[in-house]
Amino acid sequence: MDSTSTSQFSPKWQFRFNFFDTYGAPNTPAFKAAYKALPFGQKIKVNFNFFALFFSWIYLFILGMWRKALTILGITIVLMILVSFMPAVVGRGVGIGWSLLVALTTNYAYYLEKVKGDTGWNPFAGMRW
């Protein structure tokens, strides 16, 4: 990746893209080591997306990742149906956990889409598991 290809993005996205380009996917040893060395604020910048936390699949549509958005929407609907049969506290816990998972995967998914050209349906590609 060169700087001209990411110059259309905000400095925050450029920082994230450069980090992913330098150290690879979140499931690689190089990423994990470099991530541990970052200050807390930069860890949040690289690994967490607040818009995705609150707006989930809608934010993915806004970013242009419609395939991944449809995948997240489908899983969200299935989860909503499943937790409707469970106590409310379980439903809230699953909802919070699901929102956090989407927030933690969005930045790398966007990198794959915009920099690497991966337009697949898997929003969790390259994650830690």
Biotite code that builds the C-alpha atoms (Angstrom):
import biotite.structure as struc

atoms = struc.array([
    struc.Atom([0.000, 0.000, 0.000], chain_id="A", res_id=1, res_name="MET", atom_name="CA", element="C"),
    struc.Atom([1.326, 3.446, -0.780], chain_id="A", res_id=2, res_name="ASP", atom_name="CA", element="C"),
    struc.Atom([0.345, 6.746, 0.750], chain_id="A", res_id=3, res_name="SER", atom_name="CA", element="C"),
    struc.Atom([-1.412, 7.916, -2.409], chain_id="A", res_id=4, res_name="THR", atom_name="CA", element="C"),
    struc.Atom([-3.878, 5.031, -2.266], chain_id="A", res_id=5, res_name="SER", atom_name="CA", element="C"),
    struc.Atom([-4.993, 5.930, 1.264], chain_id="A", res_id=6, res_name="THR", atom_name="CA", element="C"),
    struc.Atom([-4.775, 9.721, 0.983], chain_id="A", res_id=7, res_name="SER", atom_name="CA", element="C"),
    struc.Atom([-8.536, 9.907, 0.360], chain_id="A", res_id=8, res_name="GLN", atom_name="CA", element="C"),
    struc.Atom([-9.156, 8.629, 3.890], chain_id="A", res_id=9, res_name="PHE", atom_name="CA", element="C"),
    struc.Atom([-9.053, 10.550, 7.160], chain_id="A", res_id=10, res_name="SER", atom_name="CA", element="C"),
    struc.Atom([-5.842, 10.504, 9.222], chain_id="A", res_id=11, res_name="PRO", atom_name="CA", element="C"),
    struc.Atom([-7.485, 8.082, 11.656], chain_id="A", res_id=12, res_name="LYS", atom_name="CA", element="C"),
    struc.Atom([-8.210, 5.576, 8.876], chain_id="A", res_id=13, res_name="TRP", atom_name="CA", element="C"),
    struc.Atom([-4.731, 6.121, 7.406], chain_id="A", res_id=14, res_name="GLN", atom_name="CA", element="C"),
    struc.Atom([-3.200, 5.293, 10.806], chain_id="A", res_id=15, res_name="PHE", atom_name="CA", element="C"),
    struc.Atom([-5.292, 2.117, 11.033], chain_id="A", res_id=16, res_name="ARG", atom_name="CA", element="C"),
    struc.Atom([-4.515, 1.073, 7.458], chain_id="A", res_id=17, res_name="PHE", atom_name="CA", element="C"),
    struc.Atom([-0.782, 1.674, 7.919], chain_id="A", res_id=18, res_name="ASN", atom_name="CA", element="C"),
    struc.Atom([-0.802, -0.373, 11.132], chain_id="A", res_id=19, res_name="PHE", atom_name="CA", element="C"),
    struc.Atom([-2.600, -3.287, 9.455], chain_id="A", res_id=20, res_name="PHE", atom_name="CA", element="C"),
    struc.Atom([-0.366, -3.027, 6.384], chain_id="A", res_id=21, res_name="ASP", atom_name="CA", element="C"),
    struc.Atom([2.787, -3.073, 8.507], chain_id="A", res_id=22, res_name="THR", atom_name="CA", element="C"),
    struc.Atom([1.856, -5.753, 11.055], chain_id="A", res_id=23, res_name="TYR", atom_name="CA", element="C"),
    struc.Atom([-0.767, -7.842, 9.280], chain_id="A", res_id=24, res_name="GLY", atom_name="CA", element="C"),
    struc.Atom([-4.033, -9.312, 10.507], chain_id="A", res_id=25, res_name="ALA", atom_name="CA", element="C"),
    struc.Atom([-5.057, -9.277, 14.181], chain_id="A", res_id=26, res_name="PRO", atom_name="CA", element="C"),
    struc.Atom([-4.432, -13.031, 14.371], chain_id="A", res_id=27, res_name="ASN", atom_name="CA", element="C"),
    struc.Atom([-0.719, -12.774, 13.462], chain_id="A", res_id=28, res_name="THR", atom_name="CA", element="C"),
    struc.Atom([2.115, -12.757, 16.026], chain_id="A", res_id=29, res_name="PRO", atom_name="CA", element="C"),
    struc.Atom([3.562, -9.538, 14.555], chain_id="A", res_id=30, res_name="ALA", atom_name="CA", element="C"),
    struc.Atom([0.247, -7.727, 15.026], chain_id="A", res_id=31, res_name="PHE", atom_name="CA", element="C"),
    struc.Atom([-0.141, -8.969, 18.592], chain_id="A", res_id=32, res_name="LYS", atom_name="CA", element="C"),
    struc.Atom([3.366, -7.862, 19.565], chain_id="A", res_id=33, res_name="ALA", atom_name="CA", element="C"),
    struc.Atom([3.024, -4.421, 17.952], chain_id="A", res_id=34, res_name="ALA", atom_name="CA", element="C"),
    struc.Atom([-0.457, -3.977, 19.409], chain_id="A", res_id=35, res_name="TYR", atom_name="CA", element="C"),
    struc.Atom([0.797, -4.665, 22.945], chain_id="A", res_id=36, res_name="LYS", atom_name="CA", element="C"),
    struc.Atom([3.433, -1.946, 22.502], chain_id="A", res_id=37, res_name="ALA", atom_name="CA", element="C"),
    struc.Atom([0.868, 0.732, 21.585], chain_id="A", res_id=38, res_name="LEU", atom_name="CA", element="C"),
    struc.Atom([-0.404, 3.268, 24.128], chain_id="A", res_id=39, res_name="PRO", atom_name="CA", element="C"),
    struc.Atom([-4.022, 2.729, 25.244], chain_id="A", res_id=40, res_name="PHE", atom_name="CA", element="C"),
    struc.Atom([-5.490, 5.469, 23.016], chain_id="A", res_id=41, res_name="GLY", atom_name="CA", element="C"),
    struc.Atom([-3.842, 4.066, 19.910], chain_id="A", res_id=42, res_name="GLN", atom_name="CA", element="C"),
    struc.Atom([-4.981, 0.546, 20.811], chain_id="A", res_id=43, res_name="LYS", atom_name="CA", element="C"),
    struc.Atom([-8.556, 1.834, 20.828], chain_id="A", res_id=44, res_name="ILE", atom_name="CA", element="C"),
    struc.Atom([-7.966, 3.651, 17.519], chain_id="A", res_id=45, res_name="LYS", atom_name="CA", element="C"),
    struc.Atom([-6.651, 0.510, 15.804], chain_id="A", res_id=46, res_name="VAL", atom_name="CA", element="C"),
    struc.Atom([-8.955, -2.093, 17.265], chain_id="A", res_id=47, res_name="ASN", atom_name="CA", element="C"),
    struc.Atom([-12.312, -0.510, 18.123], chain_id="A", res_id=48, res_name="PHE", atom_name="CA", element="C"),
    struc.Atom([-14.927, 1.393, 16.137], chain_id="A", res_id=49, res_name="ASN", atom_name="CA", element="C"),
    struc.Atom([-17.471, 3.360, 18.176], chain_id="A", res_id=50, res_name="PHE", atom_name="CA", element="C"),
    struc.Atom([-19.811, 3.930, 15.234], chain_id="A", res_id=51, res_name="PHE", atom_name="CA", element="C"),
    struc.Atom([-19.936, 0.180, 14.605], chain_id="A", res_id=52, res_name="ALA", atom_name="CA", element="C"),
    struc.Atom([-20.649, -0.382, 18.304], chain_id="A", res_id=53, res_name="LEU", atom_name="CA", element="C"),
    struc.Atom([-23.835, 1.661, 18.167], chain_id="A", res_id=54, res_name="PHE", atom_name="CA", element="C"),
    struc.Atom([-24.938, 1.306, 14.533], chain_id="A", res_id=55, res_name="PHE", atom_name="CA", element="C"),
    struc.Atom([-23.687, -2.189, 13.637], chain_id="A", res_id=56, res_name="SER", atom_name="CA", element="C"),
    struc.Atom([-24.771, -3.264, 10.137], chain_id="A", res_id=57, res_name="TRP", atom_name="CA", element="C"),
    struc.Atom([-26.059, 0.219, 9.272], chain_id="A", res_id=58, res_name="ILE", atom_name="CA", element="C"),
    struc.Atom([-22.538, 1.617, 9.648], chain_id="A", res_id=59, res_name="TYR", atom_name="CA", element="C"),
    struc.Atom([-21.141, -1.166, 7.477], chain_id="A", res_id=60, res_name="LEU", atom_name="CA", element="C"),
    struc.Atom([-23.637, -0.197, 4.757], chain_id="A", res_id=61, res_name="PHE", atom_name="CA", element="C"),
    struc.Atom([-22.540, 3.442, 5.087], chain_id="A", res_id=62, res_name="ILE", atom_name="CA", element="C"),
    struc.Atom([-18.903, 2.375, 4.652], chain_id="A", res_id=63, res_name="LEU", atom_name="CA", element="C"),
    struc.Atom([-19.885, 0.507, 1.492], chain_id="A", res_id=64, res_name="GLY", atom_name="CA", element="C"),
    struc.Atom([-19.379, -2.995, 2.873], chain_id="A", res_id=65, res_name="MET", atom_name="CA", element="C"),
    struc.Atom([-22.863, -4.201, 1.954], chain_id="A", res_id=66, res_name="TRP", atom_name="CA", element="C"),
    struc.Atom([-21.987, -7.916, 1.848], chain_id="A", res_id=67, res_name="ARG", atom_name="CA", element="C"),
    struc.Atom([-20.546, -7.840, 5.346], chain_id="A", res_id=68, res_name="LYS", atom_name="CA", element="C"),
    struc.Atom([-23.473, -5.682, 6.483], chain_id="A", res_id=69, res_name="ALA", atom_name="CA", element="C"),
    struc.Atom([-25.970, -8.252, 5.216], chain_id="A", res_id=70, res_name="LEU", atom_name="CA", element="C"),
    struc.Atom([-24.046, -10.996, 7.022], chain_id="A", res_id=71, res_name="THR", atom_name="CA", element="C"),
    struc.Atom([-24.104, -9.013, 10.277], chain_id="A", res_id=72, res_name="ILE", atom_name="CA", element="C"),
    struc.Atom([-27.804, -8.213, 9.786], chain_id="A", res_id=73, res_name="LEU", atom_name="CA", element="C"),
    struc.Atom([-28.622, -11.888, 9.217], chain_id="A", res_id=74, res_name="GLY", atom_name="CA", element="C"),
    struc.Atom([-26.719, -13.014, 12.306], chain_id="A", res_id=75, res_name="ILE", atom_name="CA", element="C"),
    struc.Atom([-28.341, -10.198, 14.313], chain_id="A", res_id=76, res_name="THR", atom_name="CA", element="C"),
    struc.Atom([-31.830, -11.351, 13.302], chain_id="A", res_id=77, res_name="ILE", atom_name="CA", element="C"),
    struc.Atom([-31.018, -14.959, 14.238], chain_id="A", res_id=78, res_name="VAL", atom_name="CA", element="C"),
    struc.Atom([-29.614, -13.828, 17.593], chain_id="A", res_id=79, res_name="LEU", atom_name="CA", element="C"),
    struc.Atom([-32.697, -11.685, 18.259], chain_id="A", res_id=80, res_name="MET", atom_name="CA", element="C"),
    struc.Atom([-34.975, -14.649, 17.604], chain_id="A", res_id=81, res_name="ILE", atom_name="CA", element="C"),
    struc.Atom([-32.902, -16.946, 19.817], chain_id="A", res_id=82, res_name="LEU", atom_name="CA", element="C"),
    struc.Atom([-32.668, -14.557, 22.757], chain_id="A", res_id=83, res_name="VAL", atom_name="CA", element="C"),
    struc.Atom([-36.402, -13.830, 22.610], chain_id="A", res_id=84, res_name="SER", atom_name="CA", element="C"),
    struc.Atom([-36.855, -17.248, 24.226], chain_id="A", res_id=85, res_name="PHE", atom_name="CA", element="C"),
    struc.Atom([-34.381, -16.484, 27.012], chain_id="A", res_id=86, res_name="MET", atom_name="CA", element="C"),
    struc.Atom([-34.530, -14.268, 30.102], chain_id="A", res_id=87, res_name="PRO", atom_name="CA", element="C"),
    struc.Atom([-34.120, -10.551, 29.418], chain_id="A", res_id=88, res_name="ALA", atom_name="CA", element="C"),
    struc.Atom([-30.767, -10.366, 31.175], chain_id="A", res_id=89, res_name="VAL", atom_name="CA", element="C"),
    struc.Atom([-29.368, -13.038, 28.837], chain_id="A", res_id=90, res_name="VAL", atom_name="CA", element="C"),
    struc.Atom([-30.705, -11.121, 25.840], chain_id="A", res_id=91, res_name="GLY", atom_name="CA", element="C"),
    struc.Atom([-29.040, -7.912, 27.009], chain_id="A", res_id=92, res_name="ARG", atom_name="CA", element="C"),
    struc.Atom([-25.766, -9.734, 27.575], chain_id="A", res_id=93, res_name="GLY", atom_name="CA", element="C"),
    struc.Atom([-25.829, -11.325, 24.132], chain_id="A", res_id=94, res_name="VAL", atom_name="CA", element="C"),
    struc.Atom([-26.733, -7.966, 22.559], chain_id="A", res_id=95, res_name="GLY", atom_name="CA", element="C"),
    struc.Atom([-23.878, -6.174, 24.294], chain_id="A", res_id=96, res_name="ILE", atom_name="CA", element="C"),
    struc.Atom([-21.429, -8.934, 23.411], chain_id="A", res_id=97, res_name="GLY", atom_name="CA", element="C"),
    struc.Atom([-22.558, -8.951, 19.785], chain_id="A", res_id=98, res_name="TRP", atom_name="CA", element="C"),
    struc.Atom([-22.216, -5.157, 19.529], chain_id="A", res_id=99, res_name="SER", atom_name="CA", element="C"),
    struc.Atom([-18.708, -5.329, 20.972], chain_id="A", res_id=100, res_name="LEU", atom_name="CA", element="C"),
    struc.Atom([-17.747, -8.061, 18.510], chain_id="A", res_id=101, res_name="LEU", atom_name="CA", element="C"),
    struc.Atom([-18.920, -5.973, 15.556], chain_id="A", res_id=102, res_name="VAL", atom_name="CA", element="C"),
    struc.Atom([-17.051, -2.930, 16.917], chain_id="A", res_id=103, res_name="ALA", atom_name="CA", element="C"),
    struc.Atom([-13.854, -4.979, 17.258], chain_id="A", res_id=104, res_name="LEU", atom_name="CA", element="C"),
    struc.Atom([-13.960, -6.397, 13.731], chain_id="A", res_id=105, res_name="THR", atom_name="CA", element="C"),
    struc.Atom([-15.061, -3.417, 11.639], chain_id="A", res_id=106, res_name="THR", atom_name="CA", element="C"),
    struc.Atom([-11.726, -1.628, 11.256], chain_id="A", res_id=107, res_name="ASN", atom_name="CA", element="C"),
    struc.Atom([-9.881, -4.657, 9.885], chain_id="A", res_id=108, res_name="TYR", atom_name="CA", element="C"),
    struc.Atom([-12.834, -5.594, 7.657], chain_id="A", res_id=109, res_name="ALA", atom_name="CA", element="C"),
    struc.Atom([-12.788, -2.077, 6.205], chain_id="A", res_id=110, res_name="TYR", atom_name="CA", element="C"),
    struc.Atom([-9.034, -2.351, 5.634], chain_id="A", res_id=111, res_name="TYR", atom_name="CA", element="C"),
    struc.Atom([-9.519, -5.633, 3.782], chain_id="A", res_id=112, res_name="LEU", atom_name="CA", element="C"),
    struc.Atom([-12.277, -4.106, 1.671], chain_id="A", res_id=113, res_name="GLU", atom_name="CA", element="C"),
    struc.Atom([-10.617, -0.798, 0.749], chain_id="A", res_id=114, res_name="LYS", atom_name="CA", element="C"),
    struc.Atom([-6.907, -1.668, 0.677], chain_id="A", res_id=115, res_name="VAL", atom_name="CA", element="C"),
    struc.Atom([-6.774, -5.371, -0.149], chain_id="A", res_id=116, res_name="LYS", atom_name="CA", element="C"),
    struc.Atom([-9.885, -5.498, -2.324], chain_id="A", res_id=117, res_name="GLY", atom_name="CA", element="C"),
    struc.Atom([-11.494, -8.342, -0.352], chain_id="A", res_id=118, res_name="ASP", atom_name="CA", element="C"),
    struc.Atom([-15.226, -7.916, -0.983], chain_id="A", res_id=119, res_name="THR", atom_name="CA", element="C"),
    struc.Atom([-16.216, -11.193, 0.653], chain_id="A", res_id=120, res_name="GLY", atom_name="CA", element="C"),
    struc.Atom([-19.140, -11.886, 2.931], chain_id="A", res_id=121, res_name="TRP", atom_name="CA", element="C"),
    struc.Atom([-17.111, -12.777, 6.045], chain_id="A", res_id=122, res_name="ASN", atom_name="CA", element="C"),
    struc.Atom([-16.928, -9.783, 8.417], chain_id="A", res_id=123, res_name="PRO", atom_name="CA", element="C"),
    struc.Atom([-14.619, -11.723, 10.772], chain_id="A", res_id=124, res_name="PHE", atom_name="CA", element="C"),
    struc.Atom([-11.787, -12.558, 8.349], chain_id="A", res_id=125, res_name="ALA", atom_name="CA", element="C"),
    struc.Atom([-8.336, -12.377, 9.927], chain_id="A", res_id=126, res_name="GLY", atom_name="CA", element="C"),
    struc.Atom([-9.560, -11.930, 13.472], chain_id="A", res_id=127, res_name="MET", atom_name="CA", element="C"),
    struc.Atom([-8.002, -13.477, 16.568], chain_id="A", res_id=128, res_name="ARG", atom_name="CA", element="C"),
    struc.Atom([-9.817, -16.801, 16.516], chain_id="A", res_id=129, res_name="TRP", atom_name="CA", element="C"),
])
